[in-house]
Amino acid sequence: MSYVPPHKRNLKIPVQPSPFPDSLLTKFGKNMNELKSSSAKGNGIVYSEKYFTKCFFIGTNGIVDEVPPYIKLVPLSPDSSERIDGVKALILMNKDFHKESKEEERNRWLLVAEKVAEDLVFAYDQANKCVEDHHLSDNAKLRLVARFGKIIFYGSKAGPVVDYSLKNSRRIFSTDVSTSFIQNIKSKAIPSHEFCIDGEKEKYIVKITGPNGIINCKCTVKEDGRLSMYKAELHPVRHLTIDVSCIDKNLDMRLMLAGKRKKTLTEKEISDIQGLLGSAIVDLNLKGRLRWPLGKTSLEDCYKIFEVCHVRVTIYKTRTLGLKVRETNRLNERYSTVEIEKGVTLILKEINTKLQERNIERGCVLEMLRCVLGTIWNFMSCDGSLM
């Protein structure tokens, strides 16, 4: 039987269409496979020695430990077989929305600022110590971002949330958002917050497994149609993630502190990797938009293609913030999964710089957080429905 590449294989089509973006379902499947991996190297995510994560819920009654009884956990897919090894994907569903006043909106983000201030200060303190103690290599550069999407819970049953504690349940965060959310960000939030466009980029990101882990190769296409690598990076090192489940909205938020790491390559490594990338063929009809001739996706026992992404991103900026609106077409060779995903990332530039200062006062952090979260909350009001 002839070899059929993963991106050309027939995929099982559910009997019923899902009301959620396909990438949410794909991401859940991929993460379940990653969870079954026995090593951190298997899933590519890198955590610092002092990494910690938190999750809390906020609604009309403020920050709560228990979710109101009118909130239900519903399957991500109407197909009841949407599970891996018995683990089912679930999201919170609110059938009792009401329009919040400006004062209610303000109270929400003030509460969130109070909740996360101490954690942010502690995380930056630990991250700076890691850099000083050389736990992080390759010139790690700290970056604080807010991402929008949906928290996916798993390991529990569908139904009323009051039946068990969500705080102790396992979860992943999908950064895929709806087209309507993207449109409203561009037509409402960007003008109201006086963002100016800072450029547009189209690039390919090829993830390659090597002797020392996964290398993210950022590439452009040359005139002859071949890939040319312009930057090599290691996976970011995560120091902190805070997931905020907004139970009265259709959109959740993640704050994440991570260290971006450049990868310094020797001349031989550059030659080997460029040789592997140079055999890629751009094919706009394929997922990931790249293909390799049979047998050309690896180089001896050193390097192997792990994942390919085609990314279009529009970049905006203000004096204190950066904003990236992206569309990603991704093919994961290892798990034979395909994702077409839209995402919005808010880069918190000013507060990131401030939090890296020594002995910063809590009052200063809190005031900056209140301002930033006001912007984030305004973004989340831009019709973030994933249904």
C-alpha positions as CSV (number, residue, x, y, z in Angstrom):
1,M,0.0,0.0,0.0
2,S,1.4,3.4,-1.0
3,Y,2.3,6.0,1.7
4,V,-0.4,8.7,2.2
5,P,0.8,11.9,4.0
6,P,-1.1,12.8,7.1
7,H,-2.6,16.0,5.6
8,K,-4.0,14.0,2.7
9,R,-5.7,11.3,4.7
10,N,-9.5,11.2,5.0
11,L,-10.6,12.5,8.4
12,K,-13.6,11.1,10.2
13,I,-16.5,13.6,9.9
14,P,-18.9,13.7,12.8
15,V,-22.6,12.9,12.2
16,Q,-23.5,16.3,13.7
17,P,-21.6,19.5,13.1
18,S,-20.1,21.2,16.2
19,P,-21.3,24.7,17.1
20,F,-17.7,25.4,18.2
21,P,-14.6,26.1,16.0
22,D,-13.0,22.9,14.7
23,S,-9.7,24.0,16.1
24,L,-11.1,23.7,19.6
25,L,-11.8,20.0,19.0
26,T,-8.5,19.5,17.4
27,K,-6.6,21.3,20.2
28,F,-8.3,19.1,22.8
29,G,-7.3,16.0,20.9
30,K,-3.7,17.1,20.6
31,N,-3.4,18.1,24.2
32,M,-4.7,14.8,25.3
33,N,-2.0,13.1,23.3
34,E,0.5,15.5,24.8
35,L,-0.7,14.7,28.3
36,K,0.0,11.0,27.7
37,S,3.6,11.8,26.8
38,S,6.0,10.7,29.6
39,S,8.4,13.6,29.2
40,A,8.3,17.4,28.9
41,K,10.3,17.1,25.7
42,G,7.4,15.2,24.2
43,N,4.9,18.1,24.3
44,G,7.4,20.9,23.8
45,I,6.1,23.1,26.6
46,V,8.8,24.3,28.9
47,Y,8.2,25.3,32.5
48,S,10.6,27.1,34.8
49,E,11.5,25.6,38.1
50,K,9.2,28.0,40.0
51,Y,6.3,27.9,37.5
52,F,2.8,28.0,38.9
53,T,-0.7,28.3,37.5
54,K,-4.1,29.5,38.9
55,C,-7.7,29.6,37.7
56,F,-10.6,31.5,39.1
57,F,-14.1,32.5,38.1
58,I,-15.7,35.9,37.9
59,G,-19.3,36.9,37.3
60,T,-22.1,39.2,38.4
61,N,-21.3,38.4,42.1
62,G,-17.6,39.2,41.7
63,I,-14.9,36.6,42.1
64,V,-16.4,33.3,43.3
65,D,-15.2,29.9,44.4
66,E,-18.4,28.2,43.3
67,V,-20.1,28.7,40.0
68,P,-23.9,29.7,40.1
69,P,-26.3,26.8,39.5
70,Y,-27.6,28.3,36.2
71,I,-24.2,27.7,34.6
72,K,-23.9,24.3,33.0
73,L,-20.9,22.2,31.8
74,V,-21.7,21.1,28.2
75,P,-19.8,18.9,25.8
76,L,-17.5,20.8,23.4
77,S,-19.0,18.7,20.6
78,P,-22.6,17.4,20.3
79,D,-21.1,14.1,19.3
80,S,-21.0,12.2,22.6
81,S,-17.9,10.2,21.3
82,E,-15.8,13.4,21.5
83,R,-13.4,11.9,24.1
84,I,-9.9,10.3,24.3
85,D,-9.4,7.4,26.7
86,G,-12.7,8.3,28.3
87,V,-11.8,11.9,28.9
88,K,-14.5,14.3,27.7
89,A,-14.1,17.9,26.6
90,L,-16.4,20.3,28.4
91,I,-17.0,24.1,28.5
92,L,-19.1,26.4,30.7
93,M,-22.3,27.5,29.2
94,N,-24.4,30.4,30.4
95,K,-28.0,30.6,29.3
96,D,-28.9,33.6,31.5
97,F,-26.9,36.5,30.0
98,H,-27.6,40.1,31.0
99,K,-26.1,43.4,29.7
100,E,-23.6,44.8,32.2
101,S,-23.5,48.5,33.0
102,K,-20.2,50.4,32.7
103,E,-20.0,50.4,36.5
104,E,-20.4,46.6,36.7
105,E,-17.7,46.2,34.0
106,R,-15.4,48.5,36.0
107,N,-15.9,46.5,39.2
108,R,-15.0,43.3,37.4
109,W,-11.6,44.4,36.2
110,L,-10.8,46.1,39.5
111,L,-11.4,42.8,41.3
112,V,-9.3,40.9,38.9
113,A,-6.4,43.4,39.3
114,E,-6.6,43.0,43.1
115,K,-6.6,39.2,42.7
116,V,-3.6,38.8,40.4
117,A,-1.3,41.6,41.6
118,E,0.6,39.6,44.2
119,D,1.0,36.6,41.9
120,L,2.5,38.7,39.2
121,V,5.0,40.4,41.5
122,F,6.0,37.0,42.9
123,A,6.3,35.4,39.4
124,Y,8.5,38.2,38.1
125,D,10.7,37.9,41.2
126,Q,11.2,34.2,40.6
127,A,11.8,34.7,36.9
128,N,14.5,37.2,37.5
129,K,16.2,34.9,39.9
130,C,16.1,32.1,37.3
131,V,17.9,34.4,34.9
132,E,20.5,35.4,37.5
133,D,21.1,31.8,38.5
134,H,21.5,30.8,34.8
135,H,18.5,28.4,34.9
136,L,17.4,30.0,31.7
137,S,19.8,30.1,28.8
138,D,19.8,31.6,25.3
139,N,19.0,35.1,26.3
140,A,15.5,34.6,27.7
141,K,13.4,37.8,27.4
142,L,10.4,38.1,29.6
143,R,7.1,38.9,28.1
144,L,3.6,39.4,29.7
145,V,0.6,38.8,27.4
146,A,-3.2,38.5,27.7
147,R,-4.8,36.0,25.4
148,F,-8.5,35.5,24.7
149,G,-10.3,32.2,24.1
150,K,-12.1,29.5,26.0
151,I,-11.1,27.3,29.0
152,I,-11.8,23.6,28.2
153,F,-12.3,21.4,31.2
154,Y,-12.0,17.6,31.1
155,G,-12.1,14.6,33.4
156,S,-15.7,15.5,34.6
157,K,-19.2,14.8,33.5
158,A,-21.6,17.2,31.8
159,G,-24.4,18.8,33.8
160,P,-24.7,21.3,36.7
161,V,-21.4,22.7,37.9
162,V,-22.5,22.4,41.5
163,D,-22.0,18.7,41.4
164,Y,-18.2,19.0,41.8
165,S,-15.4,21.5,42.1
166,L,-14.0,23.0,38.9
167,K,-11.1,24.5,40.7
168,N,-9.5,21.0,41.0
169,S,-10.4,19.8,37.5
170,R,-7.9,19.6,34.7
171,R,-8.1,22.1,31.9
172,I,-6.5,23.5,28.7
173,F,-6.9,26.9,27.2
174,S,-7.8,27.3,23.5
175,T,-6.8,30.7,22.0
176,D,-9.1,30.2,19.0
177,V,-11.7,33.0,18.7
178,S,-14.6,33.7,16.3
179,T,-14.5,35.8,13.2
180,S,-17.1,38.2,14.7
181,F,-14.7,38.8,17.6
182,I,-11.9,39.7,15.3
183,Q,-14.1,42.0,13.3
184,N,-15.3,43.9,16.3
185,I,-11.7,44.2,17.7
186,K,-10.7,45.9,14.4
187,S,-13.8,48.1,14.1
188,K,-14.3,49.0,17.8
189,A,-11.5,48.3,20.2
190,I,-8.5,49.3,18.0
191,P,-9.9,52.8,17.2
192,S,-11.2,53.5,20.7
193,H,-7.8,52.7,22.3
194,E,-5.9,54.5,19.5
195,F,-3.8,51.6,18.3
196,C,-1.9,52.3,15.1
197,I,-0.9,49.6,12.7
198,D,2.8,48.6,13.0
199,G,3.0,46.2,10.1
200,E,1.8,42.9,8.5
201,K,3.7,39.7,8.3
202,E,3.3,36.4,6.5
203,K,5.6,33.7,7.6
204,Y,6.1,30.0,8.0
205,I,7.1,28.4,11.3
206,V,8.6,25.0,11.1
207,K,9.1,23.1,14.4
208,I,12.0,20.7,14.2
209,T,13.0,18.2,16.9
210,G,16.7,18.1,17.4
211,P,19.3,16.7,19.9
212,N,18.5,19.4,22.4
213,G,14.7,19.7,22.0
214,I,12.4,21.5,19.7
215,I,13.6,24.4,17.5
216,N,11.1,26.9,16.1
217,C,12.4,28.0,12.7
218,K,10.8,31.2,11.4
219,C,11.0,31.4,7.7
220,T,10.0,33.5,4.6
221,V,9.7,32.3,1.1
222,K,12.4,33.3,-1.4
223,E,11.7,34.3,-5.0
224,D,12.5,30.7,-6.1
225,G,9.7,29.4,-3.8
226,R,12.0,27.9,-1.2
227,L,12.1,28.5,2.5
228,S,14.7,30.8,4.0
229,M,15.2,30.7,7.8
230,Y,15.6,34.2,9.4
231,K,15.3,33.3,13.1
232,A,15.6,30.2,15.3
233,E,14.0,30.1,18.7
234,L,13.5,27.6,21.5
235,H,10.1,27.2,23.1
236,P,9.3,30.0,25.6
237,V,9.8,29.2,29.2
238,R,6.6,29.6,31.1
239,H,6.7,31.2,34.6
240,L,3.0,31.9,35.3
241,T,-0.4,31.3,33.8
242,I,-3.6,32.7,35.3
243,D,-6.8,31.6,33.6
244,V,-9.9,33.8,34.3
245,S,-13.2,32.1,33.6
246,C,-15.7,34.9,32.8
247,I,-18.9,33.0,33.6
248,D,-21.2,35.8,32.4
249,K,-19.4,36.0,29.0
250,N,-18.7,33.7,26.1
251,L,-15.0,34.5,26.3
252,D,-12.3,33.7,28.9
253,M,-8.9,35.2,29.4
254,R,-5.4,34.0,30.1
255,L,-2.5,36.1,31.6
256,M,0.8,34.5,30.8
257,L,4.4,35.4,31.8
258,A,7.0,33.6,29.7
259,G,10.6,34.0,28.6
260,K,11.2,34.1,24.8
261,R,14.5,32.4,24.0
262,K,16.7,32.8,20.9
263,K,18.6,29.7,19.7
264,T,22.2,30.2,18.9
265,L,23.2,27.8,16.1
266,T,26.6,26.7,14.8
267,E,27.4,27.0,11.2
268,K,27.0,23.3,10.7
269,E,23.6,23.4,12.5
270,I,22.4,26.2,10.3
271,S,23.6,24.3,7.2
272,D,21.8,21.1,8.3
273,I,18.6,22.8,9.2
274,Q,18.5,25.0,6.1
275,G,19.1,21.9,4.0
276,L,16.1,20.3,5.6
277,L,14.0,23.4,5.1
278,G,15.2,24.0,1.6
279,S,13.6,20.7,0.4
280,A,10.1,22.0,1.4
281,I,7.7,22.8,-1.4
282,V,5.0,25.5,-0.9
283,D,1.6,24.1,-1.7
284,L,-1.3,26.4,-1.0
285,N,-3.8,23.6,-1.3
286,L,-2.4,21.7,1.7
287,K,-2.8,22.2,5.4
288,G,0.2,24.0,6.7
289,R,0.9,25.0,3.1
290,L,4.1,23.0,3.0
291,R,5.1,19.5,1.9
292,W,8.3,17.6,1.6
293,P,9.3,14.9,-0.9
294,L,9.0,11.4,0.6
295,G,11.8,10.6,3.0
296,K,12.9,14.2,3.2
297,T,11.2,15.2,6.5
298,S,14.3,14.2,8.6
299,L,18.0,14.4,8.5
300,E,19.8,11.3,9.6
301,D,19.1,10.9,13.4
302,C,19.6,14.6,14.2
303,Y,16.6,16.6,13.0
304,K,13.0,15.8,12.1
305,I,10.0,17.9,11.1
306,F,7.5,18.1,14.0
307,E,5.0,20.7,12.9
308,V,4.5,23.3,10.2
309,C,2.5,26.5,10.4
310,H,1.5,29.2,7.9
311,V,0.9,32.4,9.8
312,R,-0.6,35.8,8.8
313,V,-0.4,38.4,11.5
314,T,-1.3,42.1,11.7
315,I,0.6,44.1,14.4
316,Y,-0.7,47.1,16.2
317,K,0.8,49.3,18.9
318,T,0.3,52.1,21.4
319,R,2.9,53.6,23.7
320,T,2.2,51.0,26.4
321,L,0.6,48.0,24.5
322,G,1.2,45.8,21.5
323,L,-1.5,43.8,19.7
324,K,-1.3,40.9,17.3
325,V,-4.2,39.6,15.3
326,R,-3.3,36.3,13.6
327,E,-4.6,33.5,11.5
328,T,-2.7,30.2,11.7
329,N,-2.9,27.2,9.4
330,R,-1.2,24.4,11.3
331,L,-0.3,20.8,10.6
332,N,1.1,18.6,13.3
333,E,3.0,15.7,11.8
334,R,3.4,13.7,15.1
335,Y,-0.4,13.6,15.9
336,S,-1.7,14.0,12.3
337,T,-3.8,16.9,13.5
338,V,-4.8,20.0,11.5
339,E,-5.9,23.4,12.9
340,I,-7.0,26.6,11.3
341,E,-7.1,29.1,14.1
342,K,-7.7,32.8,14.6
343,G,-6.2,34.5,17.6
344,V,-5.8,37.8,19.4
345,T,-2.8,38.5,21.7
346,L,-2.4,41.7,23.8
347,I,1.2,42.4,24.7
348,L,1.5,44.3,28.0
349,K,4.7,46.2,27.2
350,E,4.8,48.9,29.9
351,I,3.8,46.8,32.9
352,N,6.2,44.1,31.8
353,T,9.1,46.6,31.9
354,K,7.9,48.0,35.2
355,L,7.6,44.6,36.9
356,Q,11.2,43.8,36.1
357,E,12.4,46.7,38.3
358,R,13.8,46.0,41.7
359,N,11.6,46.6,44.8
360,I,8.6,47.9,42.9
361,E,5.8,49.1,45.1
362,R,2.6,47.1,45.1
363,G,0.5,50.3,44.7
364,C,2.3,51.1,41.5
365,V,1.7,47.6,40.1
366,L,-2.0,47.7,41.1
367,E,-2.6,51.0,39.4
368,M,-1.0,49.8,36.2
369,L,-2.9,46.5,36.3
370,R,-6.2,48.4,36.8
371,C,-5.5,50.4,33.6
372,V,-4.4,47.4,31.6
373,L,-7.3,45.2,32.7
374,G,-9.7,48.0,31.8
375,T,-8.4,47.7,28.2
376,I,-8.6,43.9,28.4
377,W,-12.2,44.0,29.6
378,N,-13.1,46.3,26.8
379,F,-11.7,43.8,24.3
380,M,-13.7,41.0,25.9
381,S,-16.9,42.9,25.3
382,C,-16.3,42.8,21.6
383,D,-18.8,39.9,21.0
384,G,-16.4,37.1,22.0
385,S,-19.0,34.4,21.3
386,L,-17.5,31.1,20.2
387,M,-20.9,29.6,19.5
